[in-house]
Amino acid sequence: MALQGHIQELSEKHQKLEEMIEAEMIHPDWDEIRVAALKKEKLRIKDELERLRTSVH
């Protein structure tokens, strides 16, 4: 099913963004602008995932 594949792909991207945020914030001189951009993208993906999951049910 194409929709399930898309949901899976977005879920993986969401998880990867979480890992990138954590990795960035480990450094004492982490970049606030980069982290903010990553968090914004992560939130956008989360919203899209929620929308897709509700349309499936």
C-alpha positions as CSV (number, residue, x, y, z in Angstrom):
1,M,0.0,0.0,0.0
2,A,1.6,3.3,-1.1
3,L,0.1,5.3,1.8
4,Q,1.6,3.0,4.4
5,G,5.0,3.2,2.7
6,H,4.8,7.0,2.8
7,I,3.9,6.9,6.5
8,Q,6.8,4.6,7.2
9,E,9.2,6.8,5.2
10,L,8.1,9.9,7.1
11,S,8.4,8.1,10.4
12,E,12.0,7.1,9.6
13,K,12.7,10.7,8.6
14,H,11.2,12.0,11.9
15,Q,13.4,9.6,13.9
16,K,16.5,10.6,11.9
17,L,15.8,14.3,12.7
18,E,15.4,13.4,16.4
19,E,18.8,11.8,16.3
20,M,20.4,14.7,14.4
21,I,19.0,17.1,17.0
22,E,20.4,15.1,19.9
23,A,23.7,14.7,18.2
24,E,23.9,18.5,17.6
25,M,23.0,19.4,21.1
26,I,25.7,17.1,22.6
27,H,28.4,19.6,21.5
28,P,29.0,22.5,23.9
29,D,28.9,25.0,21.1
30,W,25.8,23.7,19.3
31,D,24.1,25.8,16.7
32,E,20.8,27.1,17.9
33,I,19.6,28.1,14.5
34,R,20.4,24.7,13.0
35,V,18.6,23.0,15.9
36,A,15.6,25.3,15.6
37,A,15.4,24.4,11.8
38,L,15.6,20.7,12.5
39,K,12.9,21.0,15.2
40,K,10.7,22.9,12.8
41,E,11.1,20.2,10.1
42,K,10.5,17.5,12.7
43,L,7.3,19.2,13.8
44,R,6.1,19.6,10.1
45,I,6.7,15.9,9.6
46,K,4.9,15.0,12.8
47,D,1.9,17.0,11.7
48,E,1.8,15.4,8.3
49,L,2.1,11.9,9.9
50,E,-0.9,12.7,12.1
51,R,-2.9,13.9,9.2
52,L,-2.1,10.8,7.1
53,R,-2.7,8.4,10.0
54,T,-6.2,10.0,10.7
55,S,-7.0,9.7,7.0
56,V,-6.3,6.0,7.0
57,H,-8.7,5.3,9.9
